[in-house]
Amino acid sequence: MDEKKVMLSGIQPSGDLHLGNYLGAIKTWVDRTEEFDNYYFMADMHTITVRQNPADLRRRTLEQLALYIACGLDPEKNTLFIQSHVHQHAELGWVLQCYTMFGELSRMTQFKDKSAKHKENINGGLFAYPSLMAADILLYQPDLVPVGEDQKQHCELTRDVAQRFNSIYGDVFKVPEPYIPKAGARVMSLNAPDSKMSKSLPEGCIFLMEKPEDIQRKFKRAITDSDTENCVRFDPAAKPGVSNLMSIYSAITGRTFEQIEAEFAGCGYGAFKPAVGEAVVECLRPIREEATRILADKAYLESVYKAGAEKASYVANKTLRKVYKKLGFVAR
């Protein structure tokens, strides 16, 4: 029997998980549980390039793990771990900084964006974090790395650094191929449909642990369109607000845009928006309830992240030992 290909991904616990994270990423991760050997982590080390409240970071990290499980990521079939629990990430991150060029890092789009937003805290970690991201990936010798539009640059840099290291020391890292996942829904903000749903726009963002009444309130206030047509029709260019709501409704119910248009023919936005809200509420209800149950079982949650870190550390350490040997470091 062929070995499964290795894949990994992580989300920073810098904010609460939201509907865009679920429909755009986590739901697709669940769908490929059986196909790949998967590693999913809470990227807590990456969060500290921006100042965090320690208590909030701890809460969000554990909540994110509970939500991963509640969304369907079985810890018996996926390796779920907290990044800072696997010290090899930081160690290989430093090594790879020494093989990543200053010019490469200075061209990173996200460094420019975050520097503009956090002018009072343009720190070395913010500049060098793509090297840590490369370490996150290369430690596990993955075949494939899922990439969205905003991560293509990092994947390309990871491949460049791996090839540079291999050209000096031989075949150390597997050079991963970018993997364009089967498209999850691209979820836009409810009150700014030209922007992706984001925790930075909380009124247009649906959080996975949000109360049903708050979800419905946000959908009732969602921007539709300024036309006088008041009909439910999929047209992203002319009707971005309605089209976003239709995309959400389609991702949750499995209905096509044609079926949705037929369902709400003659109803107008006043009936459509609460219907989408109700579908989202019922989709998230079991996830929220299961995550709440898991968070109350601290012993179980601890057993999951400890077992995940143990497996991840075992795999990561094999790569790190090979790297250290090639560099000429004295064996411990």
C-alpha positions, 0 to 999 in steps of 0.5 A: 500500500502506498504511503499517504502524501504529507500535508500541513497547515496552520492558523494563527490564534491572533483572533477568534475563528470565523465563518471564512476560516471554516468554509474557506479552509477547515471544512476542506481540511476535514474532507481530505482527512483520509486522503493525506497524512495531515498536520494542523497546528495553532501558529501561536509563535507567529502571533507575537510579531504583533503584541498580544494579551497573554490571557486572550492568546491562551484562550484563543489557542485552546478554543481554536483546538477545540473548534478544529475537533468540533468542526470534524478534524478527528485527532486520531486521524490528524496530528493537531498540535500547538506550534510553541510545544514543538521546539524544533520550529524555533530552532530550524527557523533560526537556521533558515534565517541564515539561508534566507536573503535580506532582499527576499524578506524585504519583498514580502507583501505581508511585511509591508502591509503589517509594517504599515499597520504597526508602525510603532512595532516594526520588529525583527520577527515581523521581518523574518517570520517567513523563515519560521514559516518555511521551518514550519513546512520543511520540518515535516518533509511535506509533499504538498502545501495548501496555498491561497492567494495570500500565501503564494509568496511564502510557498515560493520562498520556502521552495527557494530556501529548501533548494538553496540549502539542498544545493549546498548540503545535498538532499536534506529537504523535500521541496514541497509542491503548492497545492491549490485545494478544491475551492472552499467558499470565498467568504467576504465581509457582510458589511464590506463585500469587496473585502474578505471576512476578517476579525478586523471588521467584526461587524461584518464577521461571523465568529464560530462561537457567536450567539445565534441572536448576534449572527442573525442581527449581523445578517439582517444588517448585511449590505445587499445592493443599492439597486432598485431591483431587490431580487436575489440574483448571482452577479458578483460584479453588479451585486457583490453583497447579494452574491456573497450571501448566495455563496454562503448559503450555497456552501452551507446548503449545497444548493446551486445559485440557480436553485437559490434564485428560484427559491427566493424568486419574488421574495426580495432581500428582506426574506433572503437575509434572515434565511441565510442567517438561519442557515448559518446559525443551524450550521454552527450550532452543533460546532459551537455546542461541541466546542463548548463541551470539549473546552469544559473537558480540560483533561481531554483537550490536554491529552490531544495537544500533548499527543499531537506535540509528541508525534509532531516533535518525533517527525520534526526532530528527524529533520532537525538532526539531519540539518544539524549534522549537515551544518557541522553541529556537534551531536548532543 
